[in-house]
Amino acid sequence: MAPTREQPAAHPASEPHGHGLRLCRWDADSDADVAAWMRGREDPEFRRWNTPLKAVTGFDSARDSLRTQAASAAAGDCVPFRVTDAGSGTTLGHIGVNAIDRVCRVARVGYWVLPEARGHGVAARALALAARWAFAELDLHRLELGHAVGHDASCRIARRCGFPYEGTLRGAMFEAGRLDAFRDVHLHARLATDPEPGMP
């Protein structure tokens, strides 16, 4: 059966699409992709809730970051997607299926949305789309989502997309902007056998 807007093809090169979005691969050789990645990773709201081991601090480091991510994807450790508007192709944010464990069939999902795209349900729609793709394409059994305690918007998105709260992980991520202090994380997860929620 040919893929539809609401049922992406299960193929490594596929670009999942539906809910008004298309999930594309990032291109480290594209200046437009690098600029969007830089804006997302340098955004104060992103930095409030995330502390990468290596921060993006300008165009060159953004390109290096994308290339590092591409190498990780080539090794099968993650599948990163650029979230775009299905009609215009405008970049709206990022969603990645990360820390893929093919033995236990589990992975972690993470996402961010550019400032101008917030407030339009982009993260929830991208999460619903990526989760469906990950279960079908990667044959995962469990998809986890963790966010810093206090990130209420991410908590709502997770629940809306069928990722119930499972508990609090103590000291499981770095404090904002620090690599020497930790904060607690809310863990959400969805199983392949869970009923799929309605469109976010």
VMD Tcl script that draws the C-alpha trace (Angstrom):
set ca {
  {0.00 0.00 0.00}
  {1.38 3.43 -0.90}
  {2.15 5.76 2.00}
  {-0.36 8.46 2.83}
  {0.00 11.75 4.68}
  {-1.07 10.04 7.90}
  {0.81 6.74 7.37}
  {4.47 7.27 6.43}
  {6.35 4.54 4.62}
  {8.57 2.32 6.73}
  {11.79 2.85 4.79}
  {15.19 4.15 5.96}
  {15.19 6.93 3.36}
  {11.57 7.90 3.92}
  {10.53 11.35 5.07}
  {7.63 10.82 7.47}
  {4.81 13.24 6.81}
  {1.41 14.03 8.23}
  {-0.37 16.50 10.51}
  {0.85 19.30 8.22}
  {4.51 18.42 8.76}
  {7.32 16.65 6.94}
  {10.32 15.23 8.79}
  {13.46 15.63 6.68}
  {17.11 14.77 7.22}
  {19.46 17.55 8.30}
  {22.20 18.44 5.79}
  {25.46 19.69 7.32}
  {26.51 20.99 3.90}
  {23.45 23.24 3.64}
  {24.03 26.74 5.01}
  {20.27 27.12 5.58}
  {20.16 23.93 7.66}
  {23.23 24.98 9.64}
  {21.72 28.42 10.32}
  {18.45 26.87 11.56}
  {20.36 24.40 13.75}
  {22.44 27.24 15.19}
  {19.37 29.34 16.00}
  {17.65 26.42 17.67}
  {20.61 25.40 19.79}
  {21.53 28.96 20.77}
  {17.94 29.86 21.71}
  {17.65 30.81 25.41}
  {14.59 28.59 25.87}
  {16.49 25.59 24.51}
  {19.42 26.34 26.81}
  {17.06 26.72 29.77}
  {16.00 23.08 29.51}
  {18.98 21.40 27.83}
  {22.72 21.31 28.45}
  {24.57 19.62 25.57}
  {28.06 18.31 26.31}
  {29.32 20.68 23.61}
  {27.40 23.92 23.18}
  {26.81 25.48 19.77}
  {28.47 28.89 19.72}
  {28.30 30.17 16.18}
  {28.00 28.99 12.60}
  {31.15 26.84 12.43}
  {30.37 24.98 15.65}
  {26.80 24.48 14.44}
  {28.10 22.81 11.28}
  {30.47 20.67 13.35}
  {27.56 19.71 15.60}
  {25.45 18.63 12.63}
  {28.35 16.63 11.21}
  {28.84 14.88 14.54}
  {25.15 14.08 14.60}
  {25.32 12.74 11.03}
  {28.18 10.42 12.03}
  {26.14 9.14 14.97}
  {23.18 8.57 12.66}
  {25.37 6.70 10.16}
  {26.47 4.42 13.01}
  {22.83 3.65 13.78}
  {22.80 5.37 17.16}
  {20.14 7.94 16.31}
  {17.79 9.20 13.61}
  {17.63 13.03 13.56}
  {14.88 14.86 11.67}
  {14.46 18.48 10.65}
  {10.81 19.34 11.29}
  {9.39 21.30 8.37}
  {6.08 22.73 7.25}
  {4.71 20.24 4.70}
  {3.53 22.99 2.38}
  {6.33 25.55 2.41}
  {9.29 23.45 3.53}
  {10.11 26.03 6.21}
  {12.20 24.63 9.05}
  {10.22 24.64 12.31}
  {12.44 22.65 14.64}
  {14.04 19.29 15.32}
  {13.05 15.87 16.58}
  {15.40 12.95 17.07}
  {15.09 9.29 17.94}
  {18.21 8.87 20.08}
  {20.19 6.31 22.08}
  {18.76 3.50 19.97}
  {19.18 0.08 21.59}
  {18.26 -2.49 18.94}
  {18.68 -5.41 21.34}
  {16.19 -4.15 23.91}
  {14.26 -2.31 21.16}
  {14.17 0.95 23.09}
  {15.16 4.53 22.23}
  {14.75 8.06 23.54}
  {13.07 10.90 21.74}
  {13.94 14.59 22.06}
  {12.76 17.72 20.27}
  {12.89 21.49 20.10}
  {10.96 24.12 18.16}
  {12.22 27.44 16.80}
  {10.82 30.51 18.60}
  {8.68 31.70 15.68}
  {7.02 28.27 15.35}
  {5.96 27.90 18.99}
  {2.32 27.97 20.00}
  {1.10 26.06 16.94}
  {1.31 22.49 18.20}
  {4.46 21.74 16.19}
  {6.18 19.69 18.90}
  {3.12 17.54 19.58}
  {2.49 16.90 15.89}
  {6.15 16.07 15.28}
  {6.27 13.74 18.27}
  {3.17 11.85 17.12}
  {4.64 11.49 13.65}
  {8.11 10.46 14.81}
  {6.76 7.93 17.30}
  {4.65 6.24 14.64}
  {7.65 6.14 12.30}
  {10.01 4.79 14.99}
  {7.72 1.91 15.93}
  {7.14 0.97 12.28}
  {10.59 1.59 10.82}
  {12.92 0.73 13.69}
  {10.74 -2.04 15.15}
  {11.04 -0.50 18.61}
  {9.04 -1.79 21.55}
  {9.52 1.22 23.84}
  {10.10 4.90 23.21}
  {11.12 7.06 26.17}
  {10.90 10.81 26.65}
  {12.63 12.65 29.48}
  {12.43 16.33 30.40}
  {13.66 18.47 33.24}
  {11.26 18.73 36.16}
  {9.41 22.03 35.78}
  {9.20 21.90 31.99}
  {5.42 21.79 32.07}
  {4.94 22.37 28.33}
  {6.98 19.27 27.50}
  {5.04 17.30 30.09}
  {1.74 18.25 28.43}
  {3.06 17.39 24.98}
  {4.20 13.95 26.15}
  {0.86 13.10 27.74}
  {-1.08 14.37 24.72}
  {0.93 12.09 22.45}
  {0.38 8.94 24.50}
  {3.53 9.08 26.65}
  {2.25 8.77 30.24}
  {4.36 9.90 33.18}
  {6.22 6.93 34.68}
  {8.28 8.50 37.44}
  {11.04 10.92 38.43}
  {14.70 10.15 37.76}
  {16.83 11.82 40.42}
  {19.78 13.88 39.21}
  {19.48 12.45 35.69}
  {20.47 15.51 33.66}
  {22.70 18.54 33.96}
  {21.47 21.82 35.34}
  {21.05 24.54 32.71}
  {24.44 25.71 31.49}
  {26.42 23.52 33.91}
  {28.30 20.25 33.67}
  {28.96 20.01 37.41}
  {25.43 20.02 38.84}
  {22.36 17.91 38.21}
  {18.58 18.14 38.20}
  {15.70 15.69 38.24}
  {13.93 14.40 35.15}
  {10.35 13.33 34.52}
  {10.29 10.08 32.56}
  {7.48 9.41 30.07}
  {7.24 6.41 27.75}
  {5.07 4.83 25.11}
  {5.01 1.19 24.02}
  {4.40 -0.08 20.51}
  {1.44 -2.00 21.95}
  {-0.18 1.12 23.44}
  {-3.22 2.48 21.59}
  {-2.26 5.35 19.32}
  {-3.73 8.64 20.53}
  {-5.75 10.89 18.28}
  {-4.15 13.70 16.33}
  {-2.62 16.20 18.81}
}
mol new
graphics top color blue
foreach p $ca { graphics top sphere $p radius 0.5 }
foreach p [lrange $ca 0 end-1] q [lrange $ca 1 end] { graphics top cylinder $p $q radius 0.2 }
display resetview
